[in-house]
Amino acid sequence: MADVPLRIVEGQALSARQKKELLNRLARIEGQLRGVQKLIALADAPSDCDAVAQQMSAARKALDRSFVQLLTASLVTQTGDAADLDDARSRAARVAALLDKFA
């Protein structure tokens, strides 16, 4: 089955541009993980584990960066659409709670 591009829907959480940037970043990470799988499958010598560990670390850091990008984009979008200062604070607090919970 061929990969079908995801349909990006307009919403209030993220702009279409922000979603596209995140999806592109995640596609690159997916490619990194496929590379890690190949390295593991082909690992023969103990030094091969060094290469696997290095690539896993790079993928983990890339995923962490995408997490920060998600929360930053969410914060900018949601507070920018706020009706007033109290609404902006409430929305920022919601994003801060996500950061506290998952970071």
N, C-alpha and C positions, 0 to 999 in steps of 0.2 A: 504494500500500500504506500503510495507516494505521500510525502508530507504536504499537508494542505496548510497554507498560511492562516494564522488565526485572524478572525474578523475582530477588529478593534471597535468597541462600542463607545459612544460618548457617555460620560457619566460625571458625577460630582467628585469622585475620589481623586482622579488623575486626569490630566488632559490627554488627548490622543497622542500628542508628541511625546509626553512623558511615558506613556504606555509603550510606544514604539521603541524608545530608547531602552527601557527596561527589558523588553522582549529581545532586542538585539543583544544586549549584554548577557542575558540568560542563554541565548543560543550559542554565544561564544563559550560560556561556561560548560554547556552541554558538550561542545566539541572537545573541550579540555578533558572532561570526564571520560569521553569515549577513548581519548588518547591514553588516559590512565588505565582503562580497562585493557587496552592492547599491551601496554607496558607490563601489566601484571601477568597477562596470558603468556607473554614471551619471556618473562623473567627467568634467568638461568643462573647467573652468578650472584653472589651476595651484593656486589656493587650495584646490581640492577635495582635493588631495594632502595638505594639512595636516590635514584632517578624517579622511582615511583613516589617516594616520600616528598621529593621536591615538587613534583607535579601536583600531588594531592594538596600540599600547602598552598601552591599558587591558586588552585581551584577554590580552596576554602577562603582565601583572601579575596578573590574575585566575587564570591558569593556574599561575603561580608560587605564589600563595597556596594553591591547591588541592593543589599538591605538598607544601607544608609541612604542610597539614592532614592529608594522607595519612600522612606520616611521623610526625607527632605522634600521631595516632590509633593507628597501628600500634605505636609505642613504648609508649603507655599500655596498650593491650590486651595486647600480648605480654608485657611485663614484669609486668603485673598477674596473669597466669595462670602465672607461673613457679613451679616447685616449690620453689626455694630461691634464695639470693643468687647462687650461681654460675650457675644457669640464667638468672636475670634479667640478669646481666652479659653472658652469651653472647647472649641475645636483643637486648639493647641494642646490643651490638657489631655485630650483623647489620644493624640499622637504621642505625647510624652508618656502616657501609660503603656502604649505599645512598645516604646523604646525600653521602658523599665521592665516590662514583662519578657521581652524576647532578646534583649541585648546582653 
